[in-house]
Amino acid sequence: RAGADYIAHSVRDRDVDREFVDLMKARNLCLSPTLTREVSTYVYESRAAFFDDIANSRSIESVWIAGNRVPDK
């Protein structure tokens, strides 16, 4: 309704309803969901199982997995 033509990081503060979807379709809005943001900022009590999932590991640099954090650049 405000005239946006791009939505980043998805909607996380409420359920997405039919009106929202219809408005997106009508405006041909682009949605760029950030699917792993919460994982990247979450601190686990113990090592999360997905760190050892070979399918997941192929797309993640080993130094990130070793320290469970993004390395300094």
C-alpha positions in Angstrom: 0.0 0.0 0.0 3.0 2.3 0.6 4.3 1.8 -2.9 7.2 -0.5 -2.3 8.6 -2.5 -5.2 11.0 -4.7 -3.3 10.7 -6.5 0.1 13.9 -7.8 1.7 14.2 -10.2 4.7 10.6 -11.5 4.5 7.8 -10.8 7.0 8.5 -12.0 10.5 6.3 -10.0 12.8 2.9 -11.3 11.7 1.3 -13.9 9.5 1.2 -13.2 5.8 -2.4 -13.0 4.7 -4.2 -13.3 1.4 -4.4 -9.5 1.0 -0.6 -9.2 1.3 -0.1 -11.9 -1.3 -2.6 -10.3 -3.6 -1.0 -6.9 -3.3 2.4 -8.4 -4.1 1.0 -10.1 -7.2 -0.8 -7.0 -8.3 2.3 -4.8 -8.0 4.6 -7.6 -9.3 6.7 -7.1 -6.1 10.1 -8.8 -5.7 10.6 -10.7 -2.4 14.1 -11.5 -1.3 13.8 -13.7 1.8 16.7 -13.9 4.1 16.4 -17.6 5.0 19.4 -18.0 7.3 19.7 -14.7 9.1 18.5 -16.1 12.4 20.9 -19.0 12.2 23.8 -16.7 11.6 23.1 -14.7 14.7 22.0 -17.4 17.0 24.2 -18.9 19.7 23.7 -22.6 20.3 24.2 -24.3 23.7 26.0 -27.1 21.9 27.1 -27.8 18.3 24.1 -27.8 16.0 23.6 -31.0 13.9 23.4 -29.1 10.6 27.1 -28.1 10.9 27.9 -31.8 10.3 25.4 -32.3 7.5 27.5 -33.0 4.4 24.9 -31.5 2.0 24.9 -28.3 4.1 28.7 -28.3 4.5 29.4 -28.1 0.7 28.1 -24.6 0.6 29.7 -23.3 3.8 33.4 -22.5 4.3 35.0 -24.9 6.7 36.5 -22.0 8.8 32.9 -20.8 9.5 31.9 -24.2 10.7 35.0 -24.7 12.8 34.3 -21.5 14.8 30.5 -21.5 14.3 30.9 -17.9 13.3 31.8 -15.8 10.2 35.5 -15.0 10.1 36.8 -11.5 10.3 37.7 -10.0 6.9 
